[in-house]
């Protein structure tokens, strides 16, 4: 066998011996801890009987649960007190919600101005047309104003005709004449006189 192989074997043997020593030390520690635990158990059994040991354990567990619940409640209350401080630290969230309704009324005045301009454009030609109509009606109005006094002085033609016509009296009815009796058929006809 070569020297290199022999060196490896010696190294492995040394490591194995060290491992055994550590294992023995660990086992000794475990034995000591086990002895201590058994001694503590015996002491507890001597101090507290076995019948009362289980209730004590349950009571400790209940106390632990109550403590956990109390801590959870405290954490919730702390979180509730801390929550209102968050919007104060973030004031940007409040103005973001406020400007949302602002753009809605903005287009309304724009439409009003548009309608006003439209009405202005529509109403502009009206005064011009009215002025033209007034200019056209001015000569007629002047002639009518000149003729009004003449018409007032002249009586109407119908009134003049009524004055010229004499009032007609109602016709007088004459009494009816008595009717002649009808000639009888038996009467002989009149003969003309003979010429001699």
C-alpha positions in Angstrom: 0.0 0.0 0.0 1.2 3.5 -0.7 1.9 6.1 1.9 -0.9 8.2 0.6 -3.5 5.5 1.4 -2.1 4.9 4.8 -2.3 8.6 5.7 -6.0 8.6 4.6 -6.7 5.6 6.9 -5.1 7.2 9.9 -7.0 10.5 9.2 -10.3 8.6 9.1 -9.5 6.7 12.3 -8.8 10.0 14.1 -12.1 11.5 12.9 -14.0 8.4 13.9 -12.5 8.6 17.4 -13.4 12.3 17.7 -17.0 11.5 16.6 -17.3 8.9 19.3 -16.0 11.3 21.9 -18.6 14.0 20.8 -21.4 11.4 20.8 -20.4 10.3 24.3 -20.4 13.8 25.5 -23.8 14.5 24.0 -25.3 11.4 25.5 -23.9 12.4 28.9 -25.6 15.8 28.5 -28.9 14.2 27.5 -28.7 11.9 30.5 -28.1 14.8 32.8 -31.0 16.8 31.4 -33.3 13.7 31.7 -32.3 13.3 35.3 -33.0 16.9 36.0 -36.4 16.7 34.4 -37.3 13.6 36.3 -36.1 15.3 39.5 -38.3 18.3 38.8 -41.2 16.1 38.0 -40.9 14.3 41.3 -40.7 17.6 43.1 -43.9 18.8 41.4 -45.7 15.6 42.1 -44.6 15.9 45.8 -45.8 19.6 45.9 -48.9 19.2 43.8 -50.9 16.0 43.6 -51.6 14.4 40.3 -55.3 15.2 40.5 -54.6 18.9 40.7 -51.7 18.9 38.2 -54.0 18.6 35.1 -56.3 21.5 36.2 -53.2 23.6 36.9 -52.0 22.9 33.3 -55.4 23.7 31.9 -55.6 26.9 33.9 -52.2 27.9 32.6 -53.3 27.2 29.0 -56.5 29.3 29.6 -54.5 32.1 31.0 -52.2 31.9 28.0 -55.2 32.0 25.7 -56.7 35.0 27.5 -53.4 36.8 27.3 -53.2 36.1 23.6 -56.7 37.4 23.1 -55.9 40.5 25.2 -52.9 41.2 23.0 -54.9 40.7 19.9 -57.5 43.2 21.1 -54.8 45.7 22.0 -53.4 45.3 18.5 -56.8 46.0 17.0 -57.4 49.1 19.1 -53.9 50.4 18.3 -54.6 49.8 14.6 -58.0 51.6 14.9 -56.3 54.6 16.5 -53.6 54.6 13.8 -56.0 54.4 10.9 -57.4 58.0 11.1 -53.8 59.3 11.1 -53.3 57.8 7.6 -55.6 60.1 5.7 -53.9 63.1 7.5 -50.6 61.9 6.2 -52.1 61.5 2.7 -54.1 64.7 2.0 -53.9 64.2 -1.7 -56.7 61.6 -1.6 -59.4 64.2 -0.5 -58.8 66.8 -3.3 -58.8 64.0 -5.9 -62.4 63.2 -5.0 -63.4 66.9 -4.9 -62.4 68.0 -8.4 -64.4 65.1 -10.0 -67.8 67.0 -9.9 -66.1 70.3 -10.8 -65.6 69.5 -14.6 -69.3 68.6 -14.9 -70.6 72.2 -14.4 -67.8 73.7 -16.5 -69.3 72.8 -19.9 -72.6 74.4 -18.8 -71.4 78.1 -19.0 -69.7 77.3 -22.3 -73.0 76.2 -23.8 -74.6 79.3 -22.4 -72.0 81.5 -24.1 -72.5 79.6 -27.3 -76.3 80.1 -27.1 -75.8 83.8 -26.3 -73.5 84.2 -29.3 -76.0 82.3 -31.5 -78.9 84.5 -30.3 -76.8 87.6 -30.8 -76.1 86.5 -34.4 -79.7 85.7 -34.9 -81.0 89.0 -33.4 -78.5 91.2 -35.3 -80.4 91.2 -38.6 -83.8 91.9 -36.9 -83.1 95.6 -36.0 -81.8 96.1 -39.6 -85.1 94.7 -41.0 -87.1 96.8 -38.6 -85.2 99.9 -39.6 -85.8 99.2 -43.3 -89.5 98.6 -42.6 -89.7 101.9 -40.7 -88.0 103.7 -43.6 -90.5 102.1 -46.1 -93.5 103.0 -43.9 -92.4 106.6 -43.3 -93.9 108.0 -46.6 -97.1 106.2 -46.0 -97.3 107.5 -42.5 -96.6 111.0 -43.7 -99.4 110.9 -46.3 -101.8 109.4 -43.8 -100.9 112.0 -41.3 -101.6 114.8 -43.9 -104.9 113.2 -44.9 -106.2 112.7 -41.4 -107.4 116.3 -40.8 -109.0 116.4 -44.3 -110.8 113.1 -43.5 -111.9 114.5 -40.2 -113.4 117.6 -41.9 -115.1 115.7 -44.7 -118.1 113.7 -43.7 -118.2 110.2 -44.9 -119.8 109.5 -48.2 -122.4 107.3 -46.7 -123.5 110.0 -44.2 -123.8 112.5 -47.0 -125.9 110.2 -49.1 -128.2 109.5 -46.1 -128.6 113.2 -45.6 -129.4 113.8 -49.3 -132.0 111.0 -49.4 -135.5 112.0 -48.1 -136.9 109.7 -45.6 -139.5 107.5 -47.3 -142.9 107.3 -45.6 -144.5 103.9 -45.3 -147.1 103.3 -48.1 -150.8 103.8 -47.2 -152.9 100.8 -48.0 -156.3 101.6 -49.6 -159.4 99.6 -48.7 -160.2 96.8 -51.1 -163.2 97.4 -53.5 -166.2 95.1 -53.2 -166.1 92.4 -55.8 -169.1 92.3 -58.4 -171.3 89.3 -58.3 -170.5 86.7 -61.0 -173.0 86.7 -63.9 -175.4 83.8 -63.9 -175.3 81.3 -66.7 -179.2 81.5 -67.3 -179.2 85.2 -68.2 -179.6 85.7 -72.0 -176.8 87.4 -73.8 -177.4 91.1 -74.6 -178.2 91.6 -78.3 -177.0 94.7 -80.0 -179.7 97.1 -81.2 -180.6 96.6 -84.9 -179.8 99.3 -87.3 -182.9 100.5 -89.2 
